[in-house]
């Protein structure tokens, strides 16, 4: 049995990782924890998704740390997560979207634009671009995105911001893959 398989027998260790990522301000710590969670999430015997889905405020924590590249990669790992239940290949995408991920992401985008936080805007647009490249997950994400009440604000910012070229490419990708 490998070390990673043993970790699954100690859910409190995974809970500790989620707790630490929510409390830490250190970018290296956040990156390392996110990377570990991404790797563990992708193992066939993983219980990270089950533990994460029962942890309160996980999506808010991830949104607060979205500038960190490894956090974005962990979000993508969640989007790609598949299980053997009725949702099949899109379990992670359904869970994120049903728990307000798309709405929170668009709200964060609008707030970041009004605060002039270009790094956060870039992180969000990069994440959306990467999500739209996923097969099953992008379909679910796009359905939630296109029916979100904040979509008009999102589009308004896209056409009024200095980052017009980056965001315009994002819109094209969303419509191409939809």
C-alpha positions in Angstrom: 0.0 0.0 0.0 1.4 3.4 -1.0 1.5 6.5 1.2 -1.2 8.2 -0.8 -3.5 5.1 -0.3 -2.8 5.2 3.4 -3.9 8.9 3.6 -7.4 7.9 2.6 -7.7 5.9 5.8 -7.1 9.1 7.8 -9.8 11.6 6.7 -8.8 14.0 9.5 -5.5 14.5 7.6 -7.4 15.7 4.5 -9.7 17.8 6.7 -6.5 19.4 8.2 -5.3 20.3 4.7 -8.6 22.0 3.9 -8.5 23.8 7.3 -4.9 25.0 6.7 -5.6 26.2 3.1 -8.5 28.3 4.4 -6.4 29.9 7.2 -3.0 30.3 5.5 -1.9 33.5 3.9 1.4 32.0 2.7 1.4 31.5 -1.0 3.8 28.6 -0.9 1.8 26.8 1.7 -1.4 27.3 -0.3 0.3 26.1 -3.5 1.7 23.0 -1.8 -1.6 22.0 -0.2 -3.5 22.7 -3.4 -1.1 20.6 -5.4 -1.3 17.7 -2.9 -5.1 17.8 -3.0 -5.1 17.8 -6.8 -2.8 14.8 -6.9 -4.9 12.9 -4.3 -8.1 13.9 -6.1 -6.9 12.1 -9.2 -6.1 8.8 -7.5 -8.7 6.0 -8.2 -9.2 5.2 -4.5 -9.5 8.9 -3.5 -12.0 10.1 -0.9 -10.9 13.7 -1.2 -14.0 14.7 -3.2 -16.3 13.1 -0.6 -14.5 14.9 2.3 -14.4 18.2 0.4 -18.0 18.1 -0.5 -18.9 17.8 3.2 -16.6 20.6 4.3 -18.4 23.9 4.8 -17.4 27.0 2.7 -14.9 25.1 0.5 -16.0 27.1 -2.6 -15.6 30.4 -0.7 -12.1 29.4 0.4 -11.1 28.5 -3.1 -12.6 31.8 -4.5 -10.5 33.8 -1.9 -7.4 32.0 -3.0 -8.1 32.0 -6.8 -5.0 34.1 -7.6 -2.9 31.1 -6.7 -2.2 29.0 -9.8 -2.3 25.7 -7.9 -5.7 26.6 -6.4 -7.0 27.1 -10.0 -5.5 23.7 -10.9 -7.3 22.1 -7.9 -10.6 23.7 -9.1 -9.9 22.1 -12.5 -9.3 18.7 -10.8 -12.6 19.1 -9.1 -14.3 19.9 -12.4 -12.7 16.8 -14.0 -13.7 14.5 -11.1 -15.8 11.5 -12.1 -17.5 9.0 -9.9 -19.5 5.8 -10.4 -22.8 7.5 -9.3 -25.6 8.6 -11.6 -23.7 11.8 -12.5 -20.9 9.7 -14.0 -18.1 11.7 -15.7 -19.3 15.1 -14.4 -19.7 14.6 -10.7 -17.3 17.4 -9.7 -18.6 19.9 -12.2 -22.2 19.3 -11.1 -21.2 19.6 -7.4 -19.3 22.9 -8.0 -22.1 24.4 -10.2 -24.9 23.3 -7.9 -23.2 24.9 -5.0 -22.9 28.4 -6.5 -19.4 28.2 -8.1 -20.5 29.9 -11.3 -22.4 32.7 -9.5 -19.5 33.2 -7.1 -17.0 33.3 -9.9 -18.9 35.9 -11.9 -19.5 38.0 -8.8 -15.8 37.9 -7.9 -15.0 38.9 -11.5 -17.3 42.0 -11.3 -15.9 43.0 -7.8 -12.3 42.5 -9.0 -12.9 44.7 -12.0 -14.4 47.4 -9.9 -11.5 47.2 -7.5 -9.0 47.2 -10.4 -7.6 43.8 -9.4 -6.2 42.8 -12.8 -4.4 39.8 -11.4 -7.6 38.3 -10.1 -9.4 39.1 -13.4 -6.6 37.3 -15.3 -6.8 34.3 -12.9 -10.6 34.1 -13.4 -10.5 34.4 -17.2 -7.7 31.8 -17.4 -9.7 29.4 -15.3 -12.9 29.9 -17.3 -10.9 29.4 -20.5 -9.4 26.1 -19.2 -12.9 24.9 -18.0 -14.3 25.5 -21.4 -11.7 23.2 -22.9 -13.0 20.3 -20.7 -15.5 18.0 -22.5 -18.3 17.0 -20.1 -17.5 19.6 -17.5 -17.6 22.5 -20.0 -21.2 21.6 -21.1 -22.4 21.7 -17.5 -20.4 24.9 -16.7 -21.7 26.7 -19.8 -25.3 25.8 -19.0 -24.9 27.3 -15.5 -22.9 30.3 -16.9 -25.5 31.1 -19.6 -28.4 31.0 -17.2 -26.7 33.0 -14.5 -28.2 36.4 -13.4 -24.7 37.9 -13.3 -23.9 37.1 -16.9 -25.0 40.5 -18.2 -22.6 42.3 -15.8 -19.9 39.9 -16.9 -20.4 40.7 -20.6 -20.7 44.4 -19.9 -17.3 44.4 -18.2 -15.8 42.3 -21.0 -16.7 45.0 -23.5 -15.7 47.9 -21.3 -12.4 46.8 -19.9 -8.8 47.4 -20.9 -8.4 43.6 -21.0 -10.7 43.5 -24.0 -8.5 41.2 -26.1 -8.1 38.6 -23.4 -11.7 38.6 -22.5 -12.9 38.7 -26.1 -11.0 35.5 -26.8 -12.6 33.9 -23.7 -16.1 34.7 -25.1 -15.2 33.2 -28.4 -14.0 30.0 -26.7 -17.2 29.7 -24.7 -19.3 29.9 -27.7 -17.1 27.6 -29.8 -17.3 24.9 -27.2 -20.9 25.4 -26.3 
